[in-house]
Amino acid sequence: MFDFDPAGMGPEELERIGRRAEDSMRALAAAMENLTELSGEGEAAEGRVRAVVESDGTLRELRFDPRAMRLGSEELAQAATEAVRLAQRAVRERVEESVRGLAALPDDLEAAGRQLDEVREVFSAALAARRR
């Protein structure tokens, strides 16, 4: 429970706590949306094969430079596989980096929610006591 005097807590403090919770929620929503927009790129065969992968690992694009057509079929297949793997690794790293940034948000959200709940309880108790 909070150590504060409800009589000493004004609307400004309640507004500050509410703003902090809203800011955290907006940051979380934006970060979650950004996760879906991430992609990763990978190249192989000296840049002749290029892959782009979505955040969920789905292949968005696979491009072959005209010079890639000079490769044998097995070498071309290996280069395509390598480019896709590199793109998947790149997007995984970007997602992990973004998630690390999100790791602090749930604590902030939970703390802000607990604060708001506790403030409500204290004010409800104070109002009930005044009505008596």
PECOR-V146749 format. One record per residue. N is the residue number from 1. PSI is psi as a letter, one per 20 degrees, with the letter a starting at -180 (999 if undefined). Layout:
# PECOR-V146749
n=N psi=PSI
n=N psi=PSI
This chain:
# PECOR-V146749
n=1 psi=q
n=2 psi=q
n=3 psi=n
n=4 psi=r
n=5 psi=o
n=6 psi=h
n=7 psi=h
n=8 psi=i
n=9 psi=o
n=10 psi=r
n=11 psi=h
n=12 psi=g
n=13 psi=g
n=14 psi=g
n=15 psi=h
n=16 psi=g
n=17 psi=g
n=18 psi=g
n=19 psi=g
n=20 psi=g
n=21 psi=g
n=22 psi=g
n=23 psi=g
n=24 psi=g
n=25 psi=g
n=26 psi=g
n=27 psi=g
n=28 psi=g
n=29 psi=g
n=30 psi=g
n=31 psi=g
n=32 psi=h
n=33 psi=g
n=34 psi=h
n=35 psi=h
n=36 psi=i
n=37 psi=i
n=38 psi=q
n=39 psi=r
n=40 psi=q
n=41 psi=q
n=42 psi=q
n=43 psi=q
n=44 psi=r
n=45 psi=l
n=46 psi=k
n=47 psi=j
n=48 psi=i
n=49 psi=p
n=50 psi=p
n=51 psi=q
n=52 psi=p
n=53 psi=p
n=54 psi=r
n=55 psi=h
n=56 psi=j
n=57 psi=i
n=58 psi=p
n=59 psi=o
n=60 psi=h
n=61 psi=p
n=62 psi=o
n=63 psi=q
n=64 psi=p
n=65 psi=q
n=66 psi=h
n=67 psi=h
n=68 psi=h
n=69 psi=i
n=70 psi=i
n=71 psi=q
n=72 psi=r
n=73 psi=g
n=74 psi=g
n=75 psi=h
n=76 psi=g
n=77 psi=g
n=78 psi=g
n=79 psi=g
n=80 psi=g
n=81 psi=g
n=82 psi=g
n=83 psi=g
n=84 psi=g
n=85 psi=g
n=86 psi=h
n=87 psi=g
n=88 psi=g
n=89 psi=g
n=90 psi=g
n=91 psi=h
n=92 psi=g
n=93 psi=g
n=94 psi=g
n=95 psi=g
n=96 psi=g
n=97 psi=g
n=98 psi=h
n=99 psi=h
n=100 psi=h
n=101 psi=h
n=102 psi=h
n=103 psi=h
n=104 psi=h
n=105 psi=g
n=106 psi=h
n=107 psi=g
n=108 psi=g
n=109 psi=g
n=110 psi=g
n=111 psi=g
n=112 psi=g
n=113 psi=g
n=114 psi=g
n=115 psi=g
n=116 psi=g
n=117 psi=g
n=118 psi=g
n=119 psi=g
n=120 psi=g
n=121 psi=g
n=122 psi=g
n=123 psi=h
n=124 psi=g
n=125 psi=g
n=126 psi=g
n=127 psi=g
n=128 psi=h
n=129 psi=h
n=130 psi=h
n=131 psi=h
n=132 psi=999
